[in-house]
């Protein structure tokens, strides 16, 4: 019985060691690290829309309307 318990302990320790080593290998980056993100020069074209004066006025009205609800 003592031999079986000893073998079980050795197996468990070895198994945990192998699992930790695999986890460390998976967590380590395999390629070069990206040190910083490139600077965005402006909004993408798909998100940039020219508004007519009427649309600008309507948007300003919405901003004022929603702004009133947030005041305390």
C-alpha positions in Angstrom: 0.0 0.0 0.0 2.9 2.4 0.8 4.4 1.7 -2.6 1.2 2.5 -4.4 0.9 5.8 -2.4 4.5 6.7 -3.2 4.0 6.1 -6.9 0.8 8.1 -6.9 2.6 11.1 -5.3 5.4 10.9 -7.8 3.0 10.7 -10.7 1.0 13.7 -9.4 4.0 15.9 -8.9 5.3 15.0 -12.4 1.9 15.6 -13.9 1.6 19.0 -12.3 5.1 20.0 -13.4 4.4 19.0 -17.0 1.1 21.0 -17.0 2.8 24.1 -15.6 5.5 23.9 -18.2 2.9 23.6 -21.0 0.9 26.5 -19.6 4.1 28.6 -19.5 5.0 27.7 -23.1 1.5 28.6 -24.3 1.5 32.0 -22.4 4.9 33.0 -23.8 4.7 35.0 -27.0 6.1 33.2 -30.0 6.6 36.3 -32.2 7.9 39.8 -31.8 5.9 41.9 -29.4 3.9 45.0 -30.6 5.5 47.8 -28.6 2.9 50.4 -29.4 -0.1 50.9 -31.6 0.1 53.1 -34.6 -1.3 56.6 -34.4 -4.6 57.0 -36.1 -4.6 60.1 -38.3 -8.3 60.6 -38.4 -11.6 58.8 -38.6 -12.0 56.0 -41.1 -13.7 57.1 -44.3 -16.7 54.8 -43.6 -17.4 56.7 -40.4 -16.9 60.2 -41.8 -20.0 61.8 -43.2 -20.6 65.4 -44.3 -23.8 66.9 -42.7 -26.0 69.4 -44.3 -26.8 72.6 -42.2 -30.3 71.2 -41.4 -28.8 67.9 -40.2 -26.3 69.8 -38.0 -29.1 71.8 -36.5 -31.2 68.7 -35.8 -28.2 67.0 -34.2 -27.5 70.1 -32.1 -31.2 70.0 -31.0 -30.8 66.3 -30.0 -27.6 67.1 -28.0 -29.4 69.8 -26.1 -32.5 67.6 -25.5 -30.4 64.7 -24.1 -28.2 67.1 -22.2 -31.2 68.4 -20.2 -32.0 64.9 -18.9 -28.5 64.5 -17.4 -28.4 67.7 -15.4 -29.0 67.5 -11.7 
